Every structure is written in structure tokens, then in C-alpha cells.
Amino acid sequence: MARISGIDLQNKKRLDIALTSIYGIGRNNVKKLLDTAQVQGSLRVEKITEEQLNRIQKTLDKGFKTEGNLRTEIIENIKRLKEIGSYRGLRHAKNLPVRGQRTRVNARTKRGKRQTVGALRKETRAKIEQSGPHSQTS
């Protein structure tokens, strides 16, 4: 198994597909990365030589932010938006969609499980009625 930037690449995959498992490297970045490293993307990971692997690693270190460095930069940017009180920062703080999506109907992934407001379930209502409002007075 080839290891680049602390990530193990799957042997059976093509190199250009396997490199996308590195955080911060997508399909467009892979093309640029492989062109500058002068390595074919159609090679399988198991067929790569050590020299090619070293060229890819050097190119990655020189020209791209990946993994931990990129994650910390993103976290710092979000923290800065929250501190200055921008609209985007407030949306991040309230755990709501940031990029203008509607929230009246959708955005379940971001907002979480539905929370019913105002209506009670039958079981809850039955428990309240059994205990009664006057049963607590002594």
C-alpha cells in the first residue's frame, strides 16, 4: 500500500482516483498534481515506483494544503467569522445552512431531527391527563 500525506491509498484503484481520498485533493487538483509531478494518472497504485511516489509527495508538500493544515485553516476561518459577528458566522454558530439555502422545508441534515412544537403525542397527553392538574397540590 502506498502512503502519501499520512493516508494509505488503495492498491487496486487508479492513481488519479486514489489520490482523491486525501483531504483537500479533488479531481481537478489531481490533474494539476500529476502534471507537475510528471506521473500518469492511469497507473494503478500497486504499480507505482518509489521515485514516482516521492515526486508526488514533494509536489503535494510544495503546492497544496492538505489534511491537518487545511482543516485547521478552515476551523480558524469559521472562528473568525463568528468573532466578528458576520451573518455567516451567526449561521455557523446556530448550526444552520450558511450559503443561502431555504430552511422552512428542507435542511434536515444540518438542523437535525424534527422537534415538534405545540402538539403533544397521544401517549404524552394521556400521561398528563392521568396525573391531572390538581394531583400535585397537597
Secondary structure as UniProt FT lines:
FT   STRAND          2..4
FT   TURN            5..6
FT   STRAND          7..9
FT   TURN            11..12
FT   HELIX           15..18
FT   HELIX           19..21
FT   TURN            23..24
FT   HELIX           27..37
FT   TURN            41..42
FT   HELIX           45..47
FT   HELIX           50..63
FT   HELIX           67..84
FT   HELIX           87..93
FT   TURN            94..95
FT   HELIX           108..111
FT   HELIX           122..131
FT   TURN            135..136
//
